[in-house]
Amino acid sequence: MPQLNNETKHLEAIVKSAPLEEIPTNVLVVGVGGQGVIMISKVLAALCQEQGFDVKQSEVHGMAKRGGSVFSHVRFGRQVFSPTIPKGDADILVALEWAEGLRWLPYLKPEKGIFIGDTQRIVPPFACRDRRRFAASGYVQESVDQVIRLVPNSSAMDAVAMARELGVPKAANTILLGALSTTLNFEEAAWKSVIARFVPPKTVDANLQAFDSGRAWIRNFDRQADSAMEAGTALDSGAWPMEQDQTWVEINTAWCKSCDICVKLCPERCLALDDQQLVQLIKPEACTGCRVCERLCPDFAINIHTPAFPELRP
Amino acid sequence: MIEESRQKFDIRNNLRTELFPHFMCPGCGHGIALRALLWAVHELEISKDQLAIVSGIGCSGRTGAYIDATTIHTTHGRPLAYATGLKLARPDLEVIVITGDGDCLAIGGNHLIHACRRNLNLTCLMLNNETYGMTGGQVSPTTRNERFTTTTPLGNYEPVFDACALASGAGASMVGREITMHVTALKDLIKEGISHQGFTFLEILSDCTEIYGRKNELGESAEMVLSQKAEYRSDSYGNQVEEPFQPRNIGTGVLTKNDRTEYMEACRLHNQSKQSGTANS
């Protein structure tokens, strides 16, 4: 969107102009277990409380230890009645994981809401249910670039890489906190004092450094040419060509004795006995080439052929 | 060279395909055991000229005939005796014995314990299907209690032979056990057995679906193959029944392995000492 070209400061402008005291400000923090979603929201809630606001924070972290989805609603204003943010009413969405961020985008205020996303991708096991070799995962296929262009007031950073450069990979959430701090009307010193209270004593300096780098990054953020965005797009290319990897099941029906072992033990259920009680492949597209049928066939009637990928051959 | 060894394993290259389909009943576990053996041979890169298969009588004995290598089909219970002679005459050959539970433990029991005692560098695969399948399903030394066979119509009451304990007690320097369900593990076990210097006794738990399984209502082929794991835990562990979830190496895998002197080596050392003794005197 060309009209957003010189909007380096657009993130700050929006919230600062909003009447904080009248309508509650809604901040939604999302991610997966272990990333520090709760830490960000607690720092924010404590800070708002110190500044004299009424704060309500509610979170869901049930599956956190299994890498599951974690989100936290923070609402603050003169008076807050409900702890949860209605859909389409979040002023700021902070996403520590890319797909989680996209999942919660409908909660963002249309056109006005601010989206701060980490491009880190944590692919859940359920996105990998297609067991064929080199199958594409069910993870979001949209590139970072595409999303940034679609969502106004959005920014995407590779906070994990930045934190690693600082030598503290776990401080990625503090970097995002730094980015978040530029959108809210609080003093930098107030932020820092609250962070210092919430992080482990040994890591205070590292976290404050991460906070500064997050602030600096968001101020210099350029929507058009950003290295994090380029890195994000690079992740999307290079998928394996599935059509070159079709396994071929060779069935020698002259040797088949209809013992049914292959039919019953195939994990994908892609074999069946035909009307002559001989084995046949009924779902060739479902075959993953796992070789269970080949190895358990007592009559050597099945041979699995997989195309050679020399560098990946066992 | 590495590329050659990584060549895809196609079992048909190692079979006498003109004899196929083979004589075994549908769902017989012996076919899976045969695949595991040929796969192990393929991975060890043993040429057909260097491989000698000696088999006895019975369903297990017939499996040897389908291997495209030097094969000897011998008398009932005596494959180990033939193999001992073959190995002594041609130590360069890789001699593998395929025998069954009745063949090895009942009729050839004496040959087994003496082969174990001598510790000659042989590999003995005992395909245990718990019955004499070829002769019509009679009771064998490994038939479990309360199982029906043609000679035990009211259920088997004889104690069951633990073949691995027997071989281990008789002095085999490597003893292992595996089920046909675990084809890859079975292949690895056979590879280890062939590479081992000394007598290797491997018990392969196979299925007889048509004769034994049908009589005992053990389900169809697939059910029998699948139930191997569960059944095997509760019954074949003997005194481990109280604790069915013991580590796997107690029941399957390598059970005994030591470096007791191999027979030919012992013979050479003995002759050396005698010759030096005569030279000194």
Contacts between the chains, C-beta under 8 A, distances in Angstrom:
chain1	res1	chain2	res2	distance
A	254	B	20	7.8
A	254	B	21	6.7
A	255	B	20	5.6
A	255	B	21	4.4
A	256	B	21	8.0
A	257	B	21	6.7
A	257	B	25	7.6
A	257	B	26	3.8
A	257	B	27	7.5
A	258	B	26	5.9
A	259	B	26	3.8
A	259	B	27	3.5
A	259	B	209	7.4
A	259	B	220	7.8
A	259	B	221	4.2
A	259	B	222	7.6
A	260	B	27	7.3
A	260	B	220	6.0
A	260	B	221	5.9
A	260	B	222	5.5
A	261	B	27	6.0
A	261	B	221	5.0
A	261	B	222	4.7
A	261	B	225	5.8
A	263	B	222	7.5
A	264	B	220	7.9
A	264	B	222	3.6
A	264	B	223	7.8
A	264	B	226	7.8
A	265	B	222	5.9
A	265	B	225	7.2
A	265	B	226	7.3
A	295	B	32	7.4
A	295	B	35	6.6
A	295	B	183	4.2
A	295	B	184	7.3
A	296	B	32	6.0
A	296	B	180	8.0
A	296	B	181	7.6
A	296	B	183	6.5
A	296	B	225	6.5
A	297	B	31	7.3
A	297	B	32	7.8
A	297	B	35	8.0
A	298	B	24	6.7
A	298	B	26	7.8
A	298	B	27	6.3
A	298	B	28	5.3
A	298	B	29	6.6
A	298	B	30	7.0
A	298	B	31	2.8
A	298	B	32	5.3
A	298	B	221	7.9
A	299	B	21	6.0
A	299	B	22	6.9
A	299	B	24	7.7
A	299	B	26	7.7
A	299	B	31	5.8
A	300	B	11	5.3
A	300	B	12	7.0
A	300	B	15	7.0
A	300	B	20	7.5
A	300	B	31	6.8
A	300	B	35	6.8
A	301	B	21	8.0
A	303	B	10	6.6
A	303	B	12	7.6
A	313	B	6	6.0
A	314	B	6	7.6
